[in-house]
Amino acid sequence: MFDKVLIANRGEIALRIQRACKELGIATVAVHSTADADAMHVRLADESVCIGPPAASESYLNIPALVTACEITGADAVHPGYGFLSENARFAEILEEHKITFIGPTSEHIRIMGDKIEAKETAKKLGIPVVPGSDGAVTSEAQAMKIADSMGFPVLIKAAAGGGGRGMKVAHSRADLGLALSTARAEAKAAFKDDAVYMEKYLQKPRHIEIQVFGDGKGDAVHLGERDCSLQRRHQKVLEEAPSPALNAAQRAKIGETVADAMRKIKYRGAGTVEFLFEDGQFYFIEMNTRLQVEHPVTEMVTGYDLVLEQIRVASGASLSFKQSDIVFSGHAIECRICAENPKTFRPSPGQISYWHPPGGLGVRVDSGAYQGYRIPPYYDSLIGKLIVHGKTRNDCLMRLRRALSEFVIDGIETTIPLFQDLVRQSDVVDGLYDIHWLEKHLGMK
């Protein structure tokens, strides 16, 4: 087991990793920018190192500064959390070169799954169902038109190195295709320094279903069920739940075993999430995230397993602490991403929290690094906490969530709590009858 873990992240995920380390008796190192000097994870860590000014490019994305912090403190492992460098293959390689363990997959797996085109080809070879689309990158409008005509409109153009909805455009007809292609390529170039794009059939009313997998890097892997992340705004997840109200036990077991078997074949190490679009009873692979997900707590709530703790164990060389037959799904869990944003315009709302009262009670969990008096900096993602609620049934969970949201008080800034108070009373959400386009329609977005 490791002696000291450096946490290369900030906010609630840094605190979440810190807690798992402490339960394992591992010392922690918090890194921070000058803007995060008063952050909760910095206060609670055994050691802390300032790695640069507020800009992420000069601090949390500064690989030399992070490696130097490891050497200064004697950290023998790094947990990247999610975002920032969590899916940066070169970062993983550099740590390996310095004899520091990267708590995550191998750099090879990060690289393969980070390229959406290669990931899709890999999924095909492993027997995972994929969305119909182009074989590789699309380089011209003529090529795009030929592919679109063969599949039928509408089609989706996606950045090969993309994520978060950037470099993603829909063409509903032949007339739309040229502009959609050029715009997607331009956005991809600006966001990822790579203008490679590919095409997929655009599904009309799919759900976003993802499968949580875990491998030991030696050929053993399991799945821990699915999460339904269909409530999205501009391709960004807003609310997640487990299990999905759209799946039955047979569908869950079949797709779960398909994915777990694929992870065994490639000897995948650590936590990973294979994401699908699900429509008319069919699953279509869209991407794999080779890291911990923001929404991992809902899986923890319905399985009882600590995914972060297991990440650390497996990275240290241990075998999985559970088998597929050990995993039993109990009850229902829902997560709301609480952001420092206006609940209607979604304009960021940084500033000082003048009052902080999180909800409590049976089945209620709040993952957050915020506290009363904490000043939310304007430089980073607006997520300030996650409210996760568990109940025996989905209806019990929704009732508990309504109660918890009514107790959650954050003053001094605007938050998205009112949005969730509205959502959990909408009949389509209560009945589980929503797809990935539902929320934008509800919000009146074009």
N, C-alpha and C positions, 0 to 999 in steps of 0.2 A: 504493500500500500504506500501511497505517497506521503511524504513528510510535510510538504507545503505546496498549496495550489494558488497560483495567481489567477485572479478572475479578470479576464480581459473584456469587461463590459461595465455597464452602469445601471442605475435604476432598480426596478423590482426584480429583474432576472439576476442581477449581481447579488442581491440580498438572498434570493432563493437558493443560489448555488452555495453561498456562504453557510446557510443553515444546514445543508446536506453535508458539507465538509465538517462542520462542527460536530454533527452527530456521529461522524466516522472518526473523530479525534484528529482531524487534519488541520494544521494551521493555515490561515488564509492571508493573502495579500490583495488589497484593493488598489487598483490604479484609478486615477481620476484626472480630469482636466482642472484647470483653475476655477472653472465655473461650478464644479461639483465638489469643491473642498468640504462643504457641509452636508454632503449626501449621507443618508443613513448607512449605506453599505461601507462607506469610508469610516464612519464612527465606530462601527461594530467589528471591523476587521482586526486581525492581530497586528498587521502592519499595513501601511499605505504609502504609495509613491505617486507624486504628481508627474504626469507624463507629457504635459504640454498645455497650450492655451485652449480656449473654448472650442474652436473649430475641430470637428471630428477628424479631419484630414491631418491635423497636427497633433492629435492626441490618441483617440481610441482606434484610429486607423494607421497610426505611426508604428510600423513594425520594429524598426531599430530601437525606439523608446521602450516598447514592450519587452523585447529581448533583453535590453539593458536592465530593466526593472527586475526581470527574472534572475539575472546574474548578481545584481546588488543584494537581493533578498535571499538568494539560494533556493528559489522555487524550483521544484523538479517537475511540475506539470502546469498546464494552462487550460482553463475552461473558458471557451469563447462565448458561451451563452447563445443568443440568437442575434441576427443582424451583424453589423460591423464586419469582423474578420471570421465569423463562424463558418463560412463556406468559401474561404480563400485558401486554395490548394497550396499556393506558394508559402503562405504563413505556416501551414502545417509542416511543409518541407523544411523551412528554416528552423523551426523548433526542433525537428528531428535531427538536423545537422548540429544543433547545439546540445544534443542529448537531453532535451526537454520534451516530455510527453504532451502531445496534443490530445485533449479529452474529446474525442470525436472519431470519425471515420478516417481511413487512410487518405492521403492526398490524391491517390489514383481515383478512388471512388468519388471524392469531392469534385475532381476535374471532370469525370465522365458525366455525372449527374448535373453539373453546373452548366454544361452545354446542352440546351434543350433539344437540339437535333440529335446529338449523340445519345442523350438519355432516352429519347423515344426509340431509337434503333436498338439500344440495349434492352429496353423493356420488351420490344417485339421478340428478340432472340430468347428472352427469359420466359416467354409465354404469358406476358401480361397484356391484356387487351388495350389497344390504343385507338385514338380518334383518327378516322380516315384523313389523309392529308398528303402533303408533298414528301417525296423521298429526298430528304436533305434540303439545303438552302434554295431559296427562290431568288434568282439574280436578274430577271428581266420581266417586264410587263407582259410580253408575249408568252413566256413560260407560265406566269401566274394565271393568265387568261385560259390557257390550255388546261391547267390543273383545275381551275374553278369550274370550267364548263363540264369537266368529267365528273366532278363531285356534285355540282349544283350549288347555286347561291342560297343563303348567304355564306360567306367564308370569313375566317379569322386569320389575320396576319400577325405573327408574333416574333419578337426578338429572340434570336437563338441564345443570347446571353442574358435574357431579360428576367424580370421579376417585378411584382408590385403593380402590374398593369402598364408599365412603361414600354413603349415600342409595341403596343398592341392595338390593332385597328380592325373594325368590321367593315366588310364590303357587302352591301345588300344586293348589288346588281353589277353588270358589266361596266356601267357608267361610273360606278364608285371605285372600281378596282385600282385604276392608275394612281389616283390621289391617295388612297389608303396605303398602297404599297410604298410610295415615296415618303409619305408622312411617317409610317412605321420605321422605315430605314433611317430617316433623319433623327427620330427620337431615340432609336437604338444606338446610333452613333454618338449622340450627345450624352446619353445616360451611361452607356457601357463601353464606349470607344470601340464598338464593333457593330457594323450595320447589317450583319447577316440576319436574315429573317426566313421564316418558313410558314407554311399555310396549313390550316386545318379546317375541316367542316365545322361551321358554326351551329352548335346545337341550340334549339329554340327555347326549351324550358328545362334545362338540366339542374340537378342539385350538385353541390360541391361536397364530395365525400372523400375523406382521407383516412388511410390506414396507418396506425402506429405500429412500427416494427422495431425489433431489437435483436441485434446479433452479437455474438461473442468474438467475431473475427477468426474463428477456427472452424466454421461450418455449421454451427448451431444458430438457429434464429426462430423467433416466435412473433406472433402478432398480438396486439392488445386491443383488438376491436377497432371500430371506426369513430370518427367525429364528423358531424354534419356542420359545415361551415358556409352554408348557402346564403345566410344573411350578410350581404356584402354591399359596399359602396365604392364604386370606382375600382373594383377588383381587390379591395381591401376588406378583410374580414372584420365584422363588427360584433357578432354574437356566435358562439359555437356551443354545440351540445353533443352529448353521448349518452346512449346510442342514438342513431339517426331514426326519426319517426318514419322514414321512408323505406327502411330495410327490415326484412324478417331474418330469423335465426339462420335459415339455410343460405340466404344470400351473404350474410355476414361471414359465416364459416367458409364459404367457397372462395370469396375474394380474399379473405384474410389468409387462408392457406396458400392461395396462388402467390401472394406477395411474400409470405414467409419463406416459401420454397425458393423463390427467386433470390432472396437474400442469402439463403443457405448456399446456393450455387456460386455466388460471387464472394462468399465468406465476408459478408458485410460486418463491420464492427460498430457497436454503439447504437444510439437512437437514430431513427430515420422516419420520415413520413412520405408515403407514396400517395399522391393526390390524383383523384379521378373526377370526371364529370359522370353523372349517373342519370340516365334518361330511358324511360320505357323498359326498365328492368336490366339495362345493359351498362356496364362500366367501361369508361374510356380513360386511359392513362393520360395525364397532362404533364406531370413533373414529379420529381422526387426532391425533397428537402433533406439534405444530409446533416441535420442538426436537430436540436431541441426546438419545438414549436412554441409560440406564444401561448397556444391553447392546450398545452400538455396537462394542465391541472384537471381538466374534465376527465381525462383518461385515468389519472391517479385516483380521482374520486370514485369511479365506478369499478376499478380493479383493486385498489388498495396498495398498489405498488408505487414506490418512490422512484421515478424515472431518472432524476438527477443523481441520486445516490447510486443507482445501477450504472449510469454512465461512468461514474468515477471508478466503480469496482471493475467494470469490464476493461476500461483503459489501463488499469494497473495490471492486467493480465489474467484476472479471474474469469471463471466460466459464469454463465448466467445463473442467477440464484433461483430461477423458476423455470419450469417447463410449460409447454403449451397446455398440458392437462391441468396445471395448477391455476391457470387464469380463469376466474369466474367473474362474470359481469353482474354487478349488484346495483339495482336502482337506476337513477337518471341524474345527470349533472348538466348544468348550463353555466357558461362563462360570459360575462359582459365586460368588454374592454372599456374601462373608464378613461376618457381622454380629457385633457385640458383644452377643450374646444367649445365654441358656441354650438348648442345642440341642434340649431337650425341651419346655420350657414357653414358650420364646421371650421370657422376661422380660429386659428390657435389662440389660446388665452394664457400666456405665461404670466407669472406674477407670484405674489406671496400668498400662501394659504393662511388665512386669519383664523379659521376654525376647521377642525378635522374630527369627525365622529364616524368611524366605520361601524357597520352593523355587526351583530354577533348572533349567538344562539346555535342550536343544533344544526349541523349540516351547512353552515355558512363559513366561507373562507375568503379572506381578502389578502391578495399578494400585492404589496405596494412598498415602495421605499419612501413614500411621502409621510409627512407629519405636520402637526400644527406649527406654524412659523416657517416652514420650509418654503424657499423661493424657487419656483420652477423656472429653469433657464430657458431662453428662447431658441437655443441652438440645436435641440435634438427632437426626436420623435415626441409627440404630445401624449403618449400613453403614460398615465401616472399610477395606474393600478388595475387590478382585475378582481372582479367580484365573481366568485364561484360558489354555486349552491347545489346541494345534493338532496335528493328525496327518494323515497321508496318507489314512486311512480313518476311519470312525467308531469302529471297533474299536481302531485304533491310538490314537485320541484318548482313548478311555475308559481304555485301559491306562496311558497317560501321565498322565491325570488322577488315577488311583488312586495312582500313584507320587508325583506332586506333592503330593497331599493328605497323604500319609504323611510328607513332609518339612516341611510347613508347621507351625511351632511358634510359638504365641503364649501366653505365660504372664502371669499377673497378673489376667486377666479370663476370662470364659467367652466362647466363640465358637461359631458354627454349623459349624465344621469337622467335628465328629463326625457331624452330620446328613448331610453330603455323602459322607463315607466310607461311610455306610450306603447312601445312595441309589445310588451307582455300582456297587453289588454286587447290587442288586435286579434280578431277571430281566426285569421289565416295562420298567425303565429301560434295561437293556442291550439289549433287543430293540426299544426305541423304541415300546413298546405302552402309551402312557399318554395321558390326556386332562386337561382342566383340573380335574377332580375327583379324580384319582388320588392326589395327595399328601395331601390332607386325609383320604382314606380310609385311606391307609397310616399316617398319624399318629393315627388313631382319633378324628378330630375330627367333631363333629356338624354 
